């Protein structure tokens, strides 16, 4: 068990989550709120990496504090989910846990590199072209 805390970050679109993990009792707080006060699907998304950890290794012995900036709510939750999984793999150093995460969902450990497509000059949106009028 680690005596000091470790800081891990995760990204999704423009959202960035910074997670501080330290020895404790398994509490997870997201933007100064306990995870139990989040909406249902956000709570479930943050619980996924923890549940897989408990199946593979055993009871959760770490407290996590997550702070997010940028993006929207969903992007922030996905960034936090990524940072939780990365932190648990880093702190345990377990290959079994890493393989379990990747077989469950690859994006739980590997960041999604997709970004918004840039707007082209003279057009209204990234893919939309200007309409042509014959009259």
N, C-alpha and C positions, 0 to 999 in steps of 0.2 A: 504494500500500500504506500502511496505517495504522501509525504508530509506537507508539501507545498502545493499551491494550485497551479494548474496548467491552463493557458489560454489558447483556444482554437477558433478559427473563423470559417464560415461557410458563405457561399454566394449563390444567388438565384436571380437572374435578370439584373436589376439594379439594386436589389436588396442585399445587405451585408449583415450577417449575424456574428457577434462575438460571444463566445461561451467561456465561462470560467468554471472549471471543474475542480472540486476539492473533496477530500474524504468527508463522509457524512452519513445521512440516513436515507438518501434517495429522493430528496426534494428537488423539484424542477420549477424555476420561476422564469417567466417570459415577460420582459419589459416591466419589471417590478410587480408583476402579478403572479400568484401561484398558478400552476398549470390547471388546477381544478376549477378555476374561475373562467377559463377560456371557453369559447363555443365548442360544441361537441366534436366536429370534424377537425378542428385545430388541435384539440386535446388528444384525439386519436392519432393524428399525424406525428405529434411530438412523442407519443407513447410507443410508437412502432419500434424505433431502435432500442428503447429500454426493454421492451418485451422480448425481443430477440436476444438481447444480452442476458436476460434472466433465464431464458430457455437454454442457452449454450453454456453459460458460465456459472450462474447462480444469482442469489439476491443482490440487488443494487446497493453498493456501499459508498456512493458518491452524491454530493449535492451539486446541482448545476444552476448557474445564473446566466441567462441569455439576454443580451441587449441587441436590438436590431435598428438599423437606419436604412432609409431609402426604400424605393419600390412600394408595392402595395401589401396588403395583409397576407394574401396567399403566398407571394414571393418571400415575405419575411418568415412565414411558417416553414416553407420548404428550405430556406437557408438555415433556419434553426435546426431542422431535422437532420440536414447534412452535417452541421457542426456537432450535434450530439453523437452521431455515429462515428465521425472522425475522431472525436475526443475519446470515446470508449475504446476504439481500436488502438489509438495511440497510448492510452494509459495502461491497457492490459498487454499490448504487444501480441495478441492472440491471432494466429492465422485461421483458426477454426471460426472465430467470430467474424473475421473479414470475409471468409467464404460464405458464411451464413447470410451476411448482409447482401453480398453480391447475388447469391441465388434468389433471395427474396425480392430485391429490387435494386438494380444497378445504380439508380440515381440516389440511393440512400448514402452511397460512399463517393461516387464519381460525380463531380459537378456538371450540370447541364450547360453546355457552352453556347446555346442559342441566345441571340440578342435581337433587339428590334432592328429591322432592316431600315437603312437610311433613306430619306426622302430624296428623290431625284430632281435636279433642277428643271424648272418649267412644268412640272407635273404637280398634281394635288397631293398624292400619297405615294408610298413606296412602289406599288405595282400599278396603280390606276393611271391610265393615259388620258391626255386631254381629248375631249370629245370634238369631233369634226362636224361642221355644219355645211351642207351643200346649198343652203339658201341664204 
